[in-house]
Amino acid sequence: MTTRKGPGVQTALMPYARLPRAHHSLHVLTSTVDVFGTAHWLLGEHVPQPGDVPPFDALVVSVRPGGSIELTELSAVRARWPHLDRLPDGGFVVAASRARRYEDANQVQVFDALGRETSSFSVGDAVEHLLVDEAGQLWVGHFDENPIGIRRWSATGRPTWMSDDAHIPGLFDCYALNVSGTTAWACPYTGFPLVEIRPDRRERPVRVWENQVRGARAVAVHGERVAFYGGYGEEQDRLAHGEIVGTSVEQTDVGLLTMPDGSVVGRRRVLGRGSRIYVQAEPFTEWGVFDLSS
């Protein structure tokens, strides 16, 4: 919903999904929206504490786009600061953002639809993003303490694509990652180009466009139109619009993204999926959405 036109336009998030109040007594460990549009919350009994965490049981509360609710109990979760996403077969992936060693075989846990762990493997330290695509492939982007780029993994831990030889300029920290269908879009530090990755497009799996918007934490793409959300300092609520023209993204407008009531977002989680940017503000019980296609 746009509140006014012209420079400095303010755009309000639309309410998308809400954690049922019956589960508000549990601690939100993390939350996400999967590639099919279902919102998930990973809930635990306790707030994570420093040091090693003994395996604990956790609850996933899933809210589908139509509003129906599903509960899945996961046994013996090991991640203190987890990432979560759902697999197309109904199972879940839980990954620790930090690995004590680069060969930590317990870093990523795969659970079946009944919440039982079926396998585990490592994807490397310093996980910034972990997003599952429609084919069940895991896309992982890392932050700067392990600048190995962007990688795609099978749900059994087999690497299926790596950015090592993709010639993506300045890929040091994967600030923004968007996975929709089986395509990934990224906007990495240091140069913040817009990057499209289609590993199954053999003739040109990676395309790169120059971009002048710095520091965005989420990106949405719809046709030739692009939106970047976030930035440094006072630009953390910036919503910059652009258009893909030739070899670059040309900025067309810039404004602010707000809560549905027009207030400042504050602390948040952000996630890009195709034309959508999902935003979850503290206390992380509700998701709002901005859709570039609407």
C-alpha positions in Angstrom: 0.0 0.0 0.0 1.5 3.3 -1.1 0.6 6.3 1.1 1.7 9.1 -1.2 3.4 9.7 -4.6 6.6 11.5 -5.5 10.1 11.6 -4.0 10.4 10.0 -0.6 7.3 7.9 -1.1 6.3 5.8 1.9 5.2 2.2 1.3 3.5 0.2 4.1 3.9 -3.5 4.5 0.8 -5.6 4.1 0.0 -8.0 7.0 0.9 -11.6 5.8 1.1 -14.2 8.6 0.8 -14.3 12.4 2.0 -16.7 15.0 -1.0 -18.0 16.8 -1.3 -16.5 20.3 -1.4 -19.9 21.9 2.3 -20.3 21.1 3.5 -16.8 22.3 4.8 -18.3 25.6 7.6 -20.1 23.7 10.8 -18.3 22.4 11.1 -17.6 18.7 14.4 -19.1 17.7 14.0 -18.1 14.1 11.3 -17.8 11.4 11.0 -17.9 7.7 8.6 -18.0 4.7 9.2 -20.9 2.3 9.3 -20.9 -1.4 5.6 -21.8 -1.6 4.5 -18.9 0.7 4.0 -20.8 4.0 5.3 -19.0 7.1 7.2 -21.1 9.7 8.3 -20.3 13.3 10.9 -22.5 15.1 10.0 -22.3 18.8 11.9 -23.4 21.9 11.4 -23.4 25.6 14.4 -21.2 26.4 16.3 -18.3 25.1 19.7 -19.4 23.6 22.6 -19.0 26.0 26.3 -18.7 25.3 28.4 -21.8 24.9 27.5 -25.3 23.6 23.8 -26.2 23.6 22.7 -29.7 24.5 20.2 -31.1 21.9 16.7 -29.9 22.6 13.2 -30.5 21.2 11.6 -27.7 19.3 8.2 -26.9 17.7 7.7 -25.7 14.2 4.4 -23.7 13.8 3.5 -23.4 10.1 0.8 -20.9 8.9 -0.2 -21.5 5.2 -1.3 -18.6 3.0 -5.0 -19.6 3.5 -4.5 -19.4 7.3 -4.5 -23.1 8.2 -2.0 -24.1 10.9 0.3 -27.2 11.1 2.5 -28.2 14.1 5.7 -30.3 13.7 7.8 -31.4 16.7 11.5 -31.7 15.9 13.6 -34.0 18.1 17.2 -33.2 19.3 17.8 -29.9 17.5 21.5 -28.8 18.0 21.7 -25.3 16.5 22.0 -22.4 19.0 21.4 -19.7 16.4 19.5 -21.6 13.7 18.3 -21.1 10.2 15.1 -22.9 9.2 13.4 -23.8 5.9 11.0 -26.5 4.7 11.6 -29.1 2.1 9.0 -29.9 -0.6 8.4 -33.4 0.9 7.2 -31.8 4.2 10.4 -32.2 6.1 12.6 -29.4 7.5 16.2 -28.2 7.4 17.7 -26.6 10.5 21.2 -25.2 10.2 23.6 -23.6 12.7 25.0 -20.3 11.4 28.4 -21.0 13.0 30.4 -24.2 12.6 33.1 -24.9 15.2 35.1 -26.5 12.5 34.8 -26.3 8.7 34.0 -30.0 8.7 31.4 -29.9 11.4 29.1 -32.8 10.2 26.4 -31.8 12.6 25.9 -28.2 11.3 22.9 -28.9 9.1 20.2 -31.2 10.3 17.5 -32.7 7.9 14.2 -33.8 9.5 11.5 -35.8 7.9 7.8 -34.7 8.0 7.4 -36.5 11.4 10.2 -34.4 12.9 12.9 -37.2 13.0 16.4 -36.4 12.0 17.4 -38.3 8.8 20.8 -36.9 8.0 23.3 -34.1 8.8 26.2 -32.5 7.0 28.3 -29.3 6.9 28.0 -26.3 4.5 30.7 -24.2 6.0 31.0 -21.6 8.7 29.3 -18.1 8.8 25.9 -18.9 7.2 24.0 -15.7 6.4 21.2 -17.2 4.4 19.8 -20.7 3.9 16.9 -20.9 1.5 15.3 -24.0 0.0 14.0 -23.9 -3.6 11.1 -25.6 -5.3 13.3 -28.6 -6.2 14.4 -29.1 -2.6 17.9 -27.6 -3.2 19.5 -25.6 -0.4 21.0 -22.2 -1.3 23.5 -21.0 1.2 25.1 -17.5 1.3 27.9 -16.7 3.8 28.9 -13.6 5.6 32.5 -12.1 5.6 34.0 -14.4 8.3 33.9 -17.2 5.7 33.9 -15.5 2.2 33.4 -18.6 0.1 30.5 -17.1 -1.8 27.2 -18.7 -2.7 26.6 -22.4 -2.9 23.8 -24.8 -3.7 23.5 -28.2 -1.9 21.2 -31.2 -2.2 19.2 -32.2 0.8 21.7 -35.0 1.3 24.7 -32.7 1.6 26.0 -32.9 -2.0 27.2 -29.6 -3.5 25.3 -29.0 -6.8 26.6 -25.5 -7.7 29.3 -23.2 -6.4 30.1 -19.6 -7.2 33.9 -20.2 -7.2 34.3 -20.0 -11.0 31.2 -17.8 -11.7 33.2 -14.5 -11.8 30.8 -12.6 -9.6 32.6 -9.3 -8.8 33.3 -8.5 -5.2 31.5 -11.5 -3.7 32.8 -11.2 -0.2 29.6 -11.1 1.9 26.2 -12.3 0.7 24.1 -9.3 2.0 20.9 -10.3 0.1 19.8 -13.6 -1.3 16.4 -14.3 -3.0 15.4 -17.8 -4.0 12.2 -18.3 -6.0 11.3 -21.4 -8.1 14.8 -22.8 -8.8 16.4 -19.4 -9.5 18.5 -17.3 -7.0 19.1 -13.6 -7.0 21.8 -12.0 -4.9 23.2 -8.6 -4.0 26.6 -9.2 -2.5 29.2 -6.9 -0.7 31.5 -5.3 -1.8 30.2 -4.0 -5.1 26.5 -4.8 -4.6 25.8 -5.9 -8.2 22.5 -7.6 -9.0 23.2 -11.3 -9.7 20.9 -13.8 -11.3 21.9 -17.5 -10.8 20.2 -20.2 -12.9 22.5 -23.3 -12.7 20.4 -25.3 -15.1 20.8 -22.6 -17.8 24.0 -24.1 -19.2 24.8 -21.4 -21.7 24.8 -18.6 -19.2 24.1 -19.7 -15.6 25.1 -16.4 -14.1 24.2 -12.8 -15.2 25.4 -9.7 -13.4 24.2 -6.1 -13.6 26.0 -3.1 -12.1 24.0 -1.5 -9.3 24.5 1.8 -7.3 22.3 0.9 -4.3 24.6 0.0 -1.4 23.9 -2.1 1.6 20.5 -3.6 0.8 19.6 -6.6 2.9 16.8 -7.9 0.7 16.0 -7.8 -3.0 12.9 -8.4 -5.0 12.7 -8.9 -8.8 9.6 -8.8 -11.1 10.5 -8.9 -14.8 12.8 -6.0 -15.4 11.8 -4.3 -12.2 13.9 -4.5 -9.0 13.4 -3.4 -5.4 16.2 -3.2 -2.8 15.3 -2.9 0.9 17.6 -1.7 3.7 20.9 0.0 3.8 23.5 1.5 6.1 22.7 3.8 9.1 19.7 6.0 8.5 18.9 4.1 5.3 18.0 0.8 7.0 14.3 1.4 6.0 15.1 2.5 2.5 13.1 1.0 -0.4 14.8 1.7 -3.6 13.2 0.8 -7.0 15.2 0.2 -10.1 14.9 -1.2 -13.6 17.3 -3.5 -15.5 18.6 -1.7 -18.5 21.4 -3.2 -20.5 24.3 -4.1 -18.2 23.1 -2.1 -15.1 20.2 -1.4 -12.8 19.0 2.2 -13.1 17.4 3.6 -10.0 13.9 5.0 -10.6 12.6 5.9 -7.2 13.6 5.7 -3.5 11.4 5.9 -0.4 10.8 4.2 2.9 9.2 0.9 3.8 7.1 1.0 7.0 5.0 -1.2 9.2 1.3 -1.6 8.1 0.4 1.3 10.5 3.1 3.6 9.1 5.5 3.2 12.0 9.2 2.5 11.7 10.1 -1.1 11.4 12.9 -1.3 14.0 14.7 -4.6 14.6 13.7 -7.0 11.9 14.2 -10.2 9.8 14.0 -9.8 6.1 13.6 -12.3 3.3 13.3 -12.1 -0.5 11.2 -14.5 -2.5 10.7 -13.6 -6.2 8.8 -10.4 -6.4 8.2 -10.3 -2.6 10.1 -8.9 0.4 8.9 -10.3 3.7 9.7 -8.4 6.9 9.3 -9.5 10.4 9.7 -6.9 13.2 10.4 -7.6 16.8 9.0 -9.5 18.7 9.0 -11.6 15.5 5.5 -13.0 15.8 4.1 -11.4 12.5 5.3 -11.3 8.9 4.5 -8.4 6.6 5.0 -8.4 2.9 5.9 -5.9 0.1 5.1 -7.3 -3.4 6.8 -5.6 -6.3 4.2 -7.2 -8.7 1.2 -5.6 -7.1 
